[in-house]
Amino acid sequence: MTHTFSVWLVLATAFIAANLPFINERWLAVWPRRDPKTLWMRLGELLVLYFAVGAMGVALEQYAGQVAPQGWEFYATTGSLFLTLAFPGFVYRYLYRRRG
């Protein structure tokens, strides 16, 4: 697996994981719920998925070589990117007005 493919794999996975809480009513897309999820539940799920994608990124980095140490700047940037990637799902769930 090339380094470029690993980067694109993490970005694609991050996009899917960031939108997952907003497009379904299941917890982590696995366990069904009786009641609809609240915004706070979706944000908690988004946080869990952020760390899951981060763990996958660290595993791919470990596979490619040495894992670079990360400071708070890295987590601030990746967290902001993850929230930006979640915007289409948020718009679909809360801002898009369905007709009919």
C-alpha positions as CSV (number, residue, x, y, z in Angstrom):
1,M,0.0,0.0,0.0
2,T,1.5,3.3,-1.0
3,H,1.6,6.4,1.2
4,T,-0.7,8.3,-1.2
5,F,-3.3,5.6,-1.1
6,S,-3.2,5.6,2.7
7,V,-3.8,9.3,2.8
8,W,-6.8,9.1,0.5
9,L,-8.1,6.1,2.4
10,V,-8.1,8.0,5.7
11,L,-9.7,11.1,4.1
12,A,-12.5,9.0,2.5
13,T,-13.1,7.1,5.7
14,A,-13.2,10.4,7.7
15,F,-15.8,11.8,5.3
16,I,-18.0,8.7,5.6
17,A,-17.5,8.6,9.4
18,A,-18.2,12.3,9.9
19,N,-21.5,12.1,8.1
20,L,-22.6,8.7,9.5
21,P,-24.2,10.1,12.7
22,F,-26.5,12.5,10.7
23,I,-27.7,10.0,8.1
24,N,-29.1,7.2,10.3
25,E,-30.8,6.7,13.6
26,R,-28.7,3.7,14.7
27,W,-25.9,4.2,17.3
28,L,-22.6,3.9,15.5
29,A,-24.6,2.6,12.5
30,V,-24.9,-0.8,14.3
31,W,-27.2,-0.8,17.3
32,P,-30.9,0.2,16.7
33,R,-32.6,2.8,18.9
34,R,-36.3,3.2,19.7
35,D,-36.2,7.0,20.1
36,P,-34.6,9.4,17.6
37,K,-31.1,10.6,18.4
38,T,-30.7,14.1,19.8
39,L,-28.1,16.5,18.6
40,W,-25.9,15.8,21.7
41,M,-26.0,12.1,21.0
42,R,-24.9,12.8,17.4
43,L,-22.1,15.0,18.5
44,G,-20.9,12.3,21.0
45,E,-21.1,9.7,18.2
46,L,-19.1,12.1,16.0
47,L,-16.4,12.3,18.8
48,V,-16.2,8.5,19.0
49,L,-15.9,8.2,15.2
50,Y,-13.2,10.9,15.2
51,F,-11.0,8.8,17.5
52,A,-11.8,5.6,15.5
53,V,-10.6,7.3,12.3
54,G,-7.6,8.7,14.1
55,A,-6.7,5.2,15.4
56,M,-6.9,3.9,11.8
57,G,-4.6,6.7,10.7
58,V,-2.1,5.9,13.4
59,A,-2.2,2.2,12.4
60,L,-1.6,3.0,8.7
61,E,1.2,5.3,9.7
62,Q,2.8,2.6,11.9
63,Y,2.5,0.2,8.9
64,A,4.3,2.7,6.7
65,G,7.1,3.4,9.2
66,Q,7.7,5.4,12.4
67,V,4.8,7.2,14.0
68,A,5.5,11.0,14.2
69,P,4.8,12.7,17.6
70,Q,1.8,15.0,17.5
71,G,1.1,18.1,19.5
72,W,-2.1,20.0,20.2
73,E,-2.0,21.7,16.8
74,F,-2.4,18.4,15.0
75,Y,-5.5,17.5,17.0
76,A,-7.0,21.1,16.6
77,T,-6.5,20.9,12.8
78,T,-7.8,17.3,12.4
79,G,-10.8,18.0,14.6
80,S,-11.7,21.1,12.6
81,L,-11.3,19.1,9.4
82,F,-13.6,16.4,10.8
83,L,-16.2,18.9,11.7
84,T,-15.9,20.5,8.2
85,L,-16.4,17.0,6.6
86,A,-19.5,16.5,8.7
87,F,-21.2,19.7,7.4
88,P,-23.1,17.9,4.5
89,G,-24.7,15.5,6.9
90,F,-25.6,18.2,9.3
91,V,-27.2,20.2,6.5
92,Y,-29.1,17.2,5.4
93,R,-30.4,16.4,8.8
94,Y,-31.2,19.8,10.3
95,L,-31.3,22.5,7.5
96,Y,-32.7,20.8,4.4
97,R,-36.4,21.4,4.2
98,R,-38.3,18.4,2.9
99,R,-41.3,19.3,0.7
100,G,-44.6,17.5,0.9
